[in-house]
Amino acid sequence: MSEKVWIAGGGVISGIGLNLRACLQSFRDNQPGMTAMKYLSSVHHATFPVAEVKADNATLAEMAGMPEEISRTALLSMIAAREAWESSGLGDISRYRVGFVSGNTVGGMDKTEDFFAGYLKAPNGGRLRQVVHHECGSITELVADMLGIRHHIATISTACSSGANALMYGSRLIRSNQLDVVIAGGTDSLTRFTLNGFNTLMILDQEACRPFDETRVGLNLGEGAGYVVMVSDSLAAQVQPWCRLSGFANANDAYHQTASSPDGIGNYLAMKGALDRSGLQPQQIGYINLHGTGTQNNDVAEGTAISKLFAPTYPLMSSTKSFTGHTLGASGGIEAVFSALSVKEGIVYPNARFQHQMKELPFAPETEWSEGHDLQHVMSNSFGFGGNCSSLIFSKV
């Protein structure tokens, strides 16, 4: 059994950049990705700012090397997964036992929505081939085929913790010696379905979101994909690892279908479980990439759990969703890449638009980009609907 699992690379595409380095530049320049809707057409939701990837499907298809008719969810996944693999320096993928574990929540729903609109106008004019990739697992299979991955393919769909749970599962596959390498993370594109769903819950902000701010009223949806390349001990010597995945945990407070428990018990158990697995004490965490959606409920629950676990000394923390928007099934993967890079390069990301400290909490997030920190351990939180709470810990090489 491999004792350690290492992060050998990562790739991201999001509303603030078409690759990881472009995303980092947007953080440096304090340029969040929220804009008026451009690539998704929805007359009922045009007033809501979204963090769309700044490219149409034709451009993404060219970048991915896939047909333009493929779901945007798959195109985003392919671009980020390929960047992750290339950054690892592992070379020919066929030389290894490689798995692809990818989370998503919408599958090919973007294409299904287009099909349905046309079908309603002309019931006999629809083509089932337009919806053949509707199911979440189909997106994973399309990308795995393009990458040439055959050893293990799995799809995780646990709402907004999907990407983080993909890393947990991938780690277990490596530790049990079933695989040498796993590309793990998540992807999701914007759809009318998700916009309408979150609007129905009345948790969308009609302005740019303000995570962990006293004046917050809701989240902004985004889209994108993020993957890390995880390798076993035996392969770590062949590359230059960014860091290692030292701890992780999943918990569920079974409180509500969409809301977190006010006392944040699920959040607390996930963070505490990750610390226990890593053998660390709370004061050893240097930075937390917060789940930080900007909703009233989420930020109180996560903040309360952090207060309970870390008091009286708190690590640096911020929500990168203030830049990327909430990318749902992709968020755990995107934020895992950002967190792994935090350890590697000593980066702390800014929490955009924070001005007023929450009255319930004794701490506040960071508001400026900074680097050069000696971050030995970084935590990344991903908390989803249905009480799916997950935390990851990345540690210095």
Secondary structure, 3 states (H helix, E strand, C coil): CCCCCEEEEEEEEECCECCHHHHHHHHHCCCCCCECCCCCCCCCCCCCCEECCCCCHHHHHHHHCCCCCCCHHHHHHHHHHHHHHHHHCCCCHHHCCEEEEEECCCCCHHHHHHHHHHHHHCCCCCCHHHHCCCCHHHHHHHHHHHHCCCCEEEEECCHHHHHHHHHHHHHHHHHCCCCCEEEEEEEECCCHHHHHHHHHCCCECCCCCCCCECCCCCECEECEEEEEEEECHHHHCCCCCCEEEEEEEEECCCCCCCCCCCCCHHHHHHHHHHHHHHCCCHHHCCEEECCCCCCHHHHHHHHHHHHHHHCCCCCEEECCHHHHCECHHHHHHHHHHHHHHHHHHCCECCCCCCCCECCCCCCCCCCCCECCCCCCEEEEEEEEHHHEEEEEEEECC
